[in-house]
């Protein structure tokens, strides 16, 4: 949702409407949404309230960026392809979000919060 709001602001309110500008807006909205989703995952999905700032900054956030990067790369490559097909930019972003979220959740569960997942399974 945050991604859509930021994209709408960038394209419709600020006027970044060329295909190239829409790609830039899409990328910026993804990065802001990525950091937001990391914080949400930590607080509510894996309930990681005990990790130190050091662990968060040096381990979890960088690995989360790598795992989410797979989803972001998919979305970034998919966006111009769906533009060529003529899909409206907001529907394009929604489809990208769904695909990227699935990839991101799977990798995050496996690699970012692994010790938390393993502790719960024990």
C-alpha positions in Angstrom: 0.0 0.0 0.0 2.8 2.4 0.9 4.4 1.6 -2.4 1.2 2.6 -4.3 0.8 5.8 -2.3 4.4 6.8 -3.0 4.1 5.9 -6.7 0.8 7.9 -7.0 2.5 10.9 -5.3 5.5 10.7 -7.6 3.6 10.2 -10.9 0.2 11.9 -10.5 1.0 14.6 -8.0 4.6 15.5 -8.8 4.3 14.8 -12.5 7.0 12.2 -13.0 5.1 10.7 -15.9 7.5 9.6 -18.6 8.3 5.9 -18.7 11.8 6.5 -17.4 10.5 8.7 -14.6 7.9 6.1 -13.6 10.7 3.6 -13.4 12.7 5.9 -11.1 9.6 6.5 -9.0 8.9 2.8 -8.8 12.4 2.1 -7.6 12.4 4.9 -4.9 9.0 3.7 -3.7 10.3 0.1 -3.5 13.3 1.1 -1.3 11.2 3.1 1.1 8.7 0.3 1.3 11.5 -2.2 1.8 12.8 -0.5 4.9 9.2 -0.1 6.2 8.5 -3.8 5.6 11.7 -4.9 7.4 10.5 -3.0 10.5 7.1 -4.5 10.3 8.5 -8.0 9.8 10.8 -7.6 12.9 8.0 -6.2 15.1 5.0 -8.3 14.1 5.8 -11.4 12.0 8.9 -12.7 13.7 8.4 -10.6 16.9 12.1 -9.8 17.1 12.1 -7.2 19.8 15.3 -8.5 21.5 17.9 -8.1 18.8 20.7 -5.6 19.4 21.1 -2.6 17.2 24.4 -4.2 16.1 22.7 -7.4 15.0 20.0 -5.5 13.2 22.4 -3.2 11.3 25.2 -5.6 10.6 23.3 -8.8 10.0 19.5 -8.6 9.6 19.1 -5.5 7.5 21.9 -6.3 5.0 20.7 -9.8 4.6 17.1 -8.6 4.3 18.2 -6.2 1.6 19.7 -9.1 -0.3 16.6 -11.3 0.1 14.3 -8.5 -0.8 16.6 -7.6 -3.6 15.6 -10.8 -5.3 12.0 -9.6 -5.2 13.0 -6.1 -6.2 15.1 -7.3 -9.1 12.1 -9.3 -10.3 9.8 -6.3 -10.0 12.3 -4.0 -11.6 12.7 -6.3 -14.6 9.0 -7.1 -14.8 7.9 -3.4 -14.7 9.1 -2.3 -18.1 7.9 -5.6 -19.7 4.4 -5.0 -18.4 4.6 -1.4 -19.5 5.2 -2.6 -23.1 2.2 -4.8 -22.8 0.2 -1.7 -21.9 -0.6 -2.5 -18.2 -1.5 0.6 -16.2 1.4 1.5 -13.9 -0.6 1.0 -10.7 -1.7 -2.5 -11.7 1.8 -3.2 -12.8 3.1 -2.3 -9.4 0.4 -4.4 -7.6 1.4 -7.5 -9.6 5.1 -6.8 -8.9 4.3 -6.4 -5.2 2.6 -9.8 -5.1 5.4 -11.6 -6.8 8.1 -9.7 -4.9 6.4 -10.3 -1.6 6.3 -14.0 -2.1 10.0 -14.2 -2.9 10.9 -11.8 -0.1 8.9 -13.6 2.6 10.4 -17.0 1.7 14.0 -15.8 1.7 13.5 -13.7 4.8 12.1 -16.6 6.7 14.9 -18.8 5.7 17.9 -16.4 5.9 17.2 -13.2 7.9 15.4 -14.4 11.0 16.8 -18.0 10.9 17.9 -18.1 14.5 14.5 -16.8 15.6 12.7 -19.4 13.5 15.0 -22.2 14.7 14.5 -21.1 18.4 10.7 -21.4 17.9 11.0 -24.8 16.2 13.1 -26.2 19.1 
